Amino acid sequence: MGRWQSRVALGGTDMLLFRWIASLLLLASALCFVFYLGTGRVQYKRWGLLVFKWTVIAGLAFFAVLIFGRLV
């Protein structure tokens, strides 16, 4: 039972770190879109889409690893 409790505690820290990183990346993406709306420069729109795309990909990979860990 002690082994299970240590895994749960570690998972909580990993999840908290992931949530902060994902939140900051989504905020950066939103700021890029706001800059695009304010300036009209397409460069900001591309950056916003790029950051958003990689945030979604990283999130899917993170949750795939969590699900795989539960199965194994």
KEPA-605853 format. One record per residue (C-alpha): residue number from 1; chain; x, y, z. Coordinates in nm, 3 decimals, decimal comma. Layout:
<kemars>
<kemar><drenke>NUM</drenke><baro>A</baro><xx>X</xx><yy>Y</yy><zz>Z</zz></kemar>
...
</kemars>
This chain:
<kemars>
<kemar><drenke>1</drenke><baro>A</baro><xx>0,000</xx><yy>0,000</yy><zz>0,000</zz></kemar>
<kemar><drenke>2</drenke><baro>A</baro><xx>0,291</xx><yy>0,238</yy><zz>0,063</zz></kemar>
<kemar><drenke>3</drenke><baro>A</baro><xx>0,403</xx><yy>0,196</yy><zz>-0,296</zz></kemar>
<kemar><drenke>4</drenke><baro>A</baro><xx>0,062</xx><yy>0,306</yy><zz>-0,425</zz></kemar>
<kemar><drenke>5</drenke><baro>A</baro><xx>0,061</xx><yy>0,618</yy><zz>-0,206</zz></kemar>
<kemar><drenke>6</drenke><baro>A</baro><xx>0,400</xx><yy>0,731</yy><zz>-0,337</zz></kemar>
<kemar><drenke>7</drenke><baro>A</baro><xx>0,279</xx><yy>0,691</yy><zz>-0,698</zz></kemar>
<kemar><drenke>8</drenke><baro>A</baro><xx>-0,029</xx><yy>0,900</yy><zz>-0,627</zz></kemar>
<kemar><drenke>9</drenke><baro>A</baro><xx>0,176</xx><yy>1,179</yy><zz>-0,468</zz></kemar>
<kemar><drenke>10</drenke><baro>A</baro><xx>0,416</xx><yy>1,187</yy><zz>-0,762</zz></kemar>
<kemar><drenke>11</drenke><baro>A</baro><xx>0,127</xx><yy>1,193</yy><zz>-1,010</zz></kemar>
<kemar><drenke>12</drenke><baro>A</baro><xx>-0,023</xx><yy>1,492</yy><zz>-0,832</zz></kemar>
<kemar><drenke>13</drenke><baro>A</baro><xx>0,298</xx><yy>1,694</yy><zz>-0,865</zz></kemar>
<kemar><drenke>14</drenke><baro>A</baro><xx>0,336</xx><yy>1,600</yy><zz>-1,232</zz></kemar>
<kemar><drenke>15</drenke><baro>A</baro><xx>-0,023</xx><yy>1,697</yy><zz>-1,300</zz></kemar>
<kemar><drenke>16</drenke><baro>A</baro><xx>0,016</xx><yy>2,033</yy><zz>-1,125</zz></kemar>
<kemar><drenke>17</drenke><baro>A</baro><xx>0,329</xx><yy>2,111</yy><zz>-1,326</zz></kemar>
<kemar><drenke>18</drenke><baro>A</baro><xx>0,158</xx><yy>2,013</yy><zz>-1,651</zz></kemar>
<kemar><drenke>19</drenke><baro>A</baro><xx>-0,144</xx><yy>2,230</yy><zz>-1,571</zz></kemar>
<kemar><drenke>20</drenke><baro>A</baro><xx>0,075</xx><yy>2,535</yy><zz>-1,510</zz></kemar>
<kemar><drenke>21</drenke><baro>A</baro><xx>0,275</xx><yy>2,482</yy><zz>-1,829</zz></kemar>
<kemar><drenke>22</drenke><baro>A</baro><xx>-0,038</xx><yy>2,421</yy><zz>-2,038</zz></kemar>
<kemar><drenke>23</drenke><baro>A</baro><xx>-0,209</xx><yy>2,727</yy><zz>-1,889</zz></kemar>
<kemar><drenke>24</drenke><baro>A</baro><xx>0,089</xx><yy>2,950</yy><zz>-1,962</zz></kemar>
<kemar><drenke>25</drenke><baro>A</baro><xx>0,117</xx><yy>2,822</yy><zz>-2,319</zz></kemar>
<kemar><drenke>26</drenke><baro>A</baro><xx>-0,255</xx><yy>2,881</yy><zz>-2,379</zz></kemar>
<kemar><drenke>27</drenke><baro>A</baro><xx>-0,217</xx><yy>3,231</yy><zz>-2,234</zz></kemar>
<kemar><drenke>28</drenke><baro>A</baro><xx>0,076</xx><yy>3,295</yy><zz>-2,470</zz></kemar>
<kemar><drenke>29</drenke><baro>A</baro><xx>-0,134</xx><yy>3,176</yy><zz>-2,762</zz></kemar>
<kemar><drenke>30</drenke><baro>A</baro><xx>-0,422</xx><yy>3,403</yy><zz>-2,660</zz></kemar>
<kemar><drenke>31</drenke><baro>A</baro><xx>-0,185</xx><yy>3,699</yy><zz>-2,631</zz></kemar>
<kemar><drenke>32</drenke><baro>A</baro><xx>-0,056</xx><yy>3,633</yy><zz>-2,981</zz></kemar>
<kemar><drenke>33</drenke><baro>A</baro><xx>-0,414</xx><yy>3,642</yy><zz>-3,111</zz></kemar>
<kemar><drenke>34</drenke><baro>A</baro><xx>-0,480</xx><yy>3,966</yy><zz>-2,922</zz></kemar>
<kemar><drenke>35</drenke><baro>A</baro><xx>-0,168</xx><yy>4,118</yy><zz>-3,076</zz></kemar>
<kemar><drenke>36</drenke><baro>A</baro><xx>-0,289</xx><yy>3,999</yy><zz>-3,417</zz></kemar>
<kemar><drenke>37</drenke><baro>A</baro><xx>-0,626</xx><yy>4,167</yy><zz>-3,363</zz></kemar>
<kemar><drenke>38</drenke><baro>A</baro><xx>-0,457</xx><yy>4,485</yy><zz>-3,244</zz></kemar>
<kemar><drenke>39</drenke><baro>A</baro><xx>-0,190</xx><yy>4,516</yy><zz>-3,511</zz></kemar>
<kemar><drenke>40</drenke><baro>A</baro><xx>-0,326</xx><yy>4,314</yy><zz>-3,803</zz></kemar>
<kemar><drenke>41</drenke><baro>A</baro><xx>0,014</xx><yy>4,149</yy><zz>-3,854</zz></kemar>
<kemar><drenke>42</drenke><baro>A</baro><xx>-0,027</xx><yy>3,792</yy><zz>-3,976</zz></kemar>
<kemar><drenke>43</drenke><baro>A</baro><xx>0,297</xx><yy>3,693</yy><zz>-3,799</zz></kemar>
<kemar><drenke>44</drenke><baro>A</baro><xx>0,120</xx><yy>3,703</yy><zz>-3,460</zz></kemar>
<kemar><drenke>45</drenke><baro>A</baro><xx>-0,164</xx><yy>3,485</yy><zz>-3,588</zz></kemar>
<kemar><drenke>46</drenke><baro>A</baro><xx>0,087</xx><yy>3,226</yy><zz>-3,713</zz></kemar>
<kemar><drenke>47</drenke><baro>A</baro><xx>0,271</xx><yy>3,226</yy><zz>-3,380</zz></kemar>
<kemar><drenke>48</drenke><baro>A</baro><xx>-0,058</xx><yy>3,189</yy><zz>-3,191</zz></kemar>
<kemar><drenke>49</drenke><baro>A</baro><xx>-0,164</xx><yy>2,894</yy><zz>-3,405</zz></kemar>
<kemar><drenke>50</drenke><baro>A</baro><xx>0,178</xx><yy>2,734</yy><zz>-3,375</zz></kemar>
<kemar><drenke>51</drenke><baro>A</baro><xx>0,187</xx><yy>2,762</yy><zz>-2,995</zz></kemar>
<kemar><drenke>52</drenke><baro>A</baro><xx>-0,172</xx><yy>2,637</yy><zz>-2,969</zz></kemar>
<kemar><drenke>53</drenke><baro>A</baro><xx>-0,106</xx><yy>2,341</yy><zz>-3,199</zz></kemar>
<kemar><drenke>54</drenke><baro>A</baro><xx>0,198</xx><yy>2,224</yy><zz>-3,002</zz></kemar>
<kemar><drenke>55</drenke><baro>A</baro><xx>0,016</xx><yy>2,276</yy><zz>-2,672</zz></kemar>
<kemar><drenke>56</drenke><baro>A</baro><xx>-0,263</xx><yy>2,044</yy><zz>-2,788</zz></kemar>
<kemar><drenke>57</drenke><baro>A</baro><xx>-0,012</xx><yy>1,787</yy><zz>-2,917</zz></kemar>
<kemar><drenke>58</drenke><baro>A</baro><xx>0,182</xx><yy>1,794</yy><zz>-2,589</zz></kemar>
<kemar><drenke>59</drenke><baro>A</baro><xx>-0,142</xx><yy>1,758</yy><zz>-2,392</zz></kemar>
<kemar><drenke>60</drenke><baro>A</baro><xx>-0,251</xx><yy>1,457</yy><zz>-2,597</zz></kemar>
<kemar><drenke>61</drenke><baro>A</baro><xx>0,091</xx><yy>1,296</yy><zz>-2,553</zz></kemar>
<kemar><drenke>62</drenke><baro>A</baro><xx>0,085</xx><yy>1,361</yy><zz>-2,177</zz></kemar>
<kemar><drenke>63</drenke><baro>A</baro><xx>-0,256</xx><yy>1,203</yy><zz>-2,132</zz></kemar>
<kemar><drenke>64</drenke><baro>A</baro><xx>-0,160</xx><yy>0,910</yy><zz>-2,358</zz></kemar>
<kemar><drenke>65</drenke><baro>A</baro><xx>0,132</xx><yy>0,839</yy><zz>-2,125</zz></kemar>
<kemar><drenke>66</drenke><baro>A</baro><xx>-0,099</xx><yy>0,860</yy><zz>-1,823</zz></kemar>
<kemar><drenke>67</drenke><baro>A</baro><xx>-0,347</xx><yy>0,618</yy><zz>-1,980</zz></kemar>
<kemar><drenke>68</drenke><baro>A</baro><xx>-0,069</xx><yy>0,382</yy><zz>-2,087</zz></kemar>
<kemar><drenke>69</drenke><baro>A</baro><xx>0,069</xx><yy>0,389</yy><zz>-1,732</zz></kemar>
<kemar><drenke>70</drenke><baro>A</baro><xx>-0,271</xx><yy>0,286</yy><zz>-1,596</zz></kemar>
<kemar><drenke>71</drenke><baro>A</baro><xx>-0,295</xx><yy>-0,003</yy><zz>-1,842</zz></kemar>
<kemar><drenke>72</drenke><baro>A</baro><xx>0,052</xx><yy>-0,140</yy><zz>-1,766</zz></kemar>
</kemars>
